[in-house]
Amino acid sequence: MDRRHNAFRGRHAVSGYITDGMGGSFSGNWWTGNRFGASPVASATALTETLSGTSQPTVFSVAKNDQALVNGTWSNLAVSSVGSYNLTPNGWALSTNDMVGNTFVDSGDGTNGALVLANGAAYTYAITRSNLAGTAVSCPGTCTTPGVYPAGAASYSLAFTSNFYFLYNLGNGYQLTGQNGAALTSLPVEDTTTFCDPLIGAVYVPTLTQMTANPNGWLYYVYFLTPGSACTSGTIAAALAAAPQQQVTITWTPTGVPAVPTVLVLTSWFPVYPNMSSYGFTNPWFYSLRAGYVWEGIMLPATTTVDSVKNKAAINTELNASGYTTIP
């Protein structure tokens, strides 16, 4: 059976997502191994959520759980994001433990929904629901017990309808610097400012090349520091003494938030940055000013799609087919 013919959008997709959540049928993901370093090592981990009604018909409270399967028993894990920030309508806000204080808001016309974090940041997305019933079970690797999904099993694709920005590593002091190694206190000026990213270990040097299709985009040369080096005047000078290893487009991108009107988005590498996957940068990263310094973050662009967010019936089918204890 072709799952594409079972996908539908709009009101039914959103209502299905809400129904799954309201019925205690989790929507979420699971992984083999353990992402959070619990001891003893977990054999599987899962991020799940359920919805409950509020006094407003289109607003639902969200209960999220990070769980680890340790010695055959599922247990909740406490996860926090110290030193990280989300862009909210009021500017940058500390990203606290996002397991609590969240709401899911239905647009009211059934076309999309938004997960609103306690700090005010909102992931807004259009929802596509796919009926998995009767299709082959998908396991990470080979299923121990192959089979098909039962009736009621479903997955959801969430397509972001606006850009989402997340600053991180502020607690580790990874401020961007200028060519002299001093921390920047304002965003680099397009086609003018050479700057260094200490986390990536890269120096960006502006050219006079403006992107034809994007008047806010400029071509930069990229010079990599010696691995493990900090952004100092000496390491930057040494990097610039060699030929540029890459080229990148940097775009001055409006956010729509008055408190943080513009960020610098790295839109493309030429060729593709070789360490992109190891750093987790499957989406563009960006630079923004916060608390007087410039920091790096991850951007989820509009139309980015998160696939395989599944309900509990689907997740438990996969866990069972992989030989793991199901989520109670």
C-alpha positions in Angstrom: 0.0 0.0 0.0 1.4 3.4 -1.0 1.4 5.7 2.1 1.2 8.7 -0.1 -2.4 7.9 -1.0 -3.2 7.8 2.7 -1.9 11.3 3.5 -4.3 14.2 4.0 -3.9 17.8 5.1 -6.0 20.6 6.5 -8.7 20.2 9.2 -8.7 16.4 9.3 -4.9 16.3 9.8 -4.9 18.8 12.7 -8.0 17.2 14.3 -6.3 13.8 14.0 -3.2 15.1 15.7 -5.3 16.6 18.5 -7.4 13.4 18.8 -4.3 11.3 19.1 -2.9 13.6 21.8 -6.2 13.9 23.7 -6.7 10.2 23.7 -3.4 9.6 25.4 -2.0 8.2 22.1 1.3 10.0 22.1 2.7 11.8 19.1 6.5 11.7 19.1 9.7 9.9 18.2 11.9 7.1 19.5 15.5 6.1 19.0 17.8 3.1 19.7 20.4 3.7 22.3 20.4 6.7 24.8 20.7 10.3 23.9 21.2 11.7 27.4 23.8 9.6 29.1 21.7 7.9 31.7 23.4 5.1 33.6 23.0 2.2 33.1 22.8 2.8 29.4 19.3 2.8 28.0 18.4 0.4 25.2 16.0 2.9 23.7 14.7 6.4 24.2 11.5 8.2 23.3 10.2 11.7 23.2 6.5 11.7 23.6 3.7 14.2 24.3 0.0 14.2 25.1 -2.6 17.0 24.9 -5.3 18.0 27.3 -8.1 20.6 26.9 -8.2 24.1 28.4 -10.9 26.7 28.7 -10.1 27.8 25.1 -11.4 25.4 22.5 -8.4 25.8 20.2 -5.7 25.8 22.9 -4.4 22.6 24.5 -1.8 22.1 27.3 1.1 19.8 26.4 2.6 17.2 28.6 6.0 16.1 27.2 8.2 13.3 28.4 11.7 12.2 27.5 11.9 8.6 28.4 14.6 5.9 28.5 14.2 2.2 28.5 16.6 1.0 31.3 16.7 -2.6 32.3 13.3 -3.2 30.6 11.5 -0.3 32.3 10.6 3.0 30.8 11.5 6.0 33.1 11.2 9.7 32.5 14.4 11.8 32.0 14.8 15.5 33.1 16.4 17.5 30.2 17.3 21.2 30.3 18.9 23.7 27.8 21.1 25.8 30.0 22.7 28.8 28.1 20.4 28.5 25.1 17.8 30.9 23.8 14.7 30.9 21.6 13.6 33.9 19.5 10.1 35.0 20.8 7.9 37.9 19.9 9.6 39.9 22.7 13.2 39.0 21.7 15.6 36.3 22.9 14.3 34.3 25.9 16.1 31.6 27.9 15.3 28.1 26.7 14.4 26.4 30.0 13.3 22.8 30.3 10.8 22.6 27.5 9.1 19.5 29.0 6.7 21.8 31.0 4.5 24.8 30.4 3.9 24.3 26.7 0.6 24.6 24.7 -0.5 23.4 21.3 -2.7 26.0 19.5 -5.0 25.0 16.6 -5.2 27.8 14.0 -9.0 27.5 14.2 -9.4 26.8 10.5 -7.7 23.4 10.8 -4.8 24.3 8.5 -2.0 24.4 11.0 -1.0 24.3 14.6 1.7 25.8 16.8 3.7 24.4 19.7 4.2 27.4 22.0 6.9 27.0 24.6 6.7 28.4 28.1 9.1 31.2 27.1 6.8 32.4 24.3 8.7 30.8 21.3 6.3 29.2 18.8 6.9 26.4 16.4 4.2 26.9 13.8 3.6 24.2 11.2 1.2 22.8 8.7 0.3 19.2 9.5 0.0 16.2 7.1 -1.3 13.0 8.6 -0.5 9.6 7.0 -2.5 6.4 7.8 0.1 3.6 8.4 -2.4 0.8 8.8 -1.5 -2.2 6.7 1.9 -0.9 5.6 5.2 -2.6 6.5 6.6 -1.7 9.9 9.7 0.6 9.8 12.4 -0.1 12.3 15.8 1.5 13.0 17.8 -1.2 11.2 16.2 -4.6 10.6 12.9 -5.5 12.4 13.3 -8.5 14.7 9.7 -9.3 14.0 8.6 -7.9 10.6 4.9 -7.1 10.2 2.5 -4.4 9.3 1.0 -1.5 11.3 -2.4 -2.1 12.9 -5.5 0.0 12.5 -5.1 3.4 14.2 -1.4 3.7 13.5 -0.5 7.0 12.0 2.4 9.4 11.4 2.5 13.2 11.0 4.7 15.5 8.9 5.1 18.9 10.3 6.1 21.7 7.8 7.3 24.9 9.5 5.4 27.9 8.2 7.8 30.5 9.6 11.5 30.6 10.4 12.5 29.3 13.8 15.7 30.5 15.5 17.6 28.9 18.4 20.8 30.3 19.9 23.0 27.9 21.8 26.4 27.6 23.6 26.2 31.0 25.2 27.2 29.4 28.5 30.5 28.2 26.9 31.7 31.7 25.8 31.6 31.1 22.1 31.2 34.7 21.1 32.1 35.7 17.5 35.2 37.9 17.2 36.5 40.4 14.7 39.7 39.9 12.7 41.7 41.1 15.8 40.3 38.3 18.0 38.2 40.8 20.1 34.6 39.8 20.8 32.1 41.6 18.4 29.6 43.8 20.1 27.5 44.4 17.0 26.5 42.3 13.9 29.2 42.2 11.2 28.5 44.7 8.4 27.7 43.2 5.1 30.5 43.1 2.5 32.8 44.9 5.1 33.5 42.9 8.3 35.8 40.0 8.6 34.8 37.8 11.6 35.6 34.5 13.2 33.3 31.8 14.6 35.2 30.0 17.4 32.8 27.0 17.6 33.2 26.1 13.9 36.7 27.4 13.8 36.2 29.4 10.7 37.0 33.0 9.5 34.6 34.7 7.1 36.1 37.3 4.8 33.6 39.4 2.7 34.0 39.8 -1.0 32.4 42.4 -3.2 30.1 39.8 -4.8 26.4 40.5 -4.2 24.1 37.6 -5.0 22.1 38.4 -8.1 18.9 36.7 -6.9 19.1 38.1 -3.4 20.2 41.7 -2.8 20.6 40.9 0.9 23.0 38.0 0.2 26.8 38.4 -0.2 29.6 35.9 -1.0 32.2 35.3 1.7 35.5 33.4 1.6 36.0 30.9 4.4 39.3 30.2 6.1 39.5 27.4 8.7 41.5 27.8 11.8 43.9 25.0 12.9 41.6 22.4 14.6 41.1 23.2 18.3 42.3 26.8 18.0 40.4 29.8 19.5 39.7 33.0 17.5 42.7 35.1 18.4 44.6 37.7 16.3 47.4 35.1 15.7 45.3 32.1 14.7 43.2 34.3 12.5 46.2 35.7 10.8 47.6 32.2 10.3 44.4 31.1 8.7 44.2 34.1 6.4 47.8 33.4 5.2 46.5 30.3 3.4 44.1 30.1 0.5 40.4 30.1 1.3 39.0 26.6 1.6 35.4 27.4 1.0 32.9 30.0 -0.1 29.6 30.7 1.6 26.6 33.0 1.1 25.6 35.1 4.1 22.2 36.7 4.0 20.9 39.6 6.1 17.5 38.2 7.0 14.7 40.1 8.7 13.0 38.2 11.6 9.8 40.1 12.0 10.7 40.6 15.6 11.3 44.3 16.5 13.6 43.5 19.4 15.8 41.4 17.0 15.1 42.8 13.6 17.9 41.1 11.6 20.1 38.0 11.8 22.9 36.7 9.5 22.0 33.4 7.9 24.5 31.2 6.2 22.4 30.0 3.3 24.8 27.8 1.3 28.4 26.4 1.2 30.5 25.9 -1.9 31.2 23.1 -1.8 29.0 21.6 1.0 30.7 22.0 4.3 32.4 18.6 5.1 31.6 18.7 8.8 28.0 19.8 8.5 26.5 16.4 9.6 28.9 15.9 12.5 27.9 19.4 13.9 24.2 18.7 13.4 23.9 21.5 10.9 21.4 19.8 8.5 19.7 23.2 8.5 21.3 26.6 8.0 23.0 28.3 11.0 22.9 31.9 11.8 24.4 34.7 13.9 22.6 37.2 16.1 23.3 39.8 18.7 22.2 39.0 22.3 23.4 40.7 25.6 26.0 42.7 23.8 27.7 39.9 21.9 27.2 37.9 18.7 26.4 34.3 19.0 25.7 31.3 16.7 22.5 29.4 16.4 20.4 26.9 14.3 17.7 28.1 12.0 14.7 25.9 10.9 13.5 27.7 7.8 9.9 27.9 6.7 8.9 24.8 4.7 11.4 22.6 6.7 9.6 19.3 7.3 9.9 17.1 10.3 8.8 13.6 9.2 7.8 10.5 11.1 6.3 12.1 14.2 4.0 9.2 15.1 1.2 8.3 17.4 1.5 5.7 20.2 0.0 2.9 18.2 2.7 3.3 15.6 5.6 3.8 18.0 4.7 0.7 20.1 4.3 -1.4 16.9 7.9 -0.4 16.0 9.2 -1.0 19.5 7.6 -4.5 19.6 8.9 -5.3 16.1 12.4 -4.3 17.2 12.3 -6.5 20.4 11.9 -3.6 22.9 9.4 -3.1 25.7 6.5 -0.9 24.5 5.6 2.4 26.1 2.9 1.9 28.7 
